[in-house]
Amino acid sequence: MVWTKLGRRDSIAVGSGKEFKVNGVSVAVFNVDEKFFATEARCRHQDGPLAEGKLKGEIIECPWHFWNYNVRTGKLLDYLKDVKLNIYAVEIKGNDLYIDV
């Protein structure tokens, strides 16, 4: 695994997400009750910015066309059941977030 530092964990408020570019890959990192999950940053429908969506528990809703994904598993919850986002491992070291992309 190759861990890349994203920044401080308090830079992502509980119940929200933030987009990062890591090694040329756009990722969205979500704070679900101080547990952090990372997925690819764009919705599979029409590239909506997932980090700008509404996060309800582990479910992120794309702000453009309301597709819902589980941020822990990457699975799309409605429409096409075989659609899944890429997910990435997140680790907390002290107050810093690291990701393996």
Summary of the structure (lengths in Angstrom):
residues: 101
radius of gyration: 12.6
end to end distance: 8.4
largest distance: 39.3
contacts: 303
relative contact order: 0.26
helix: 6%
strand: 51%
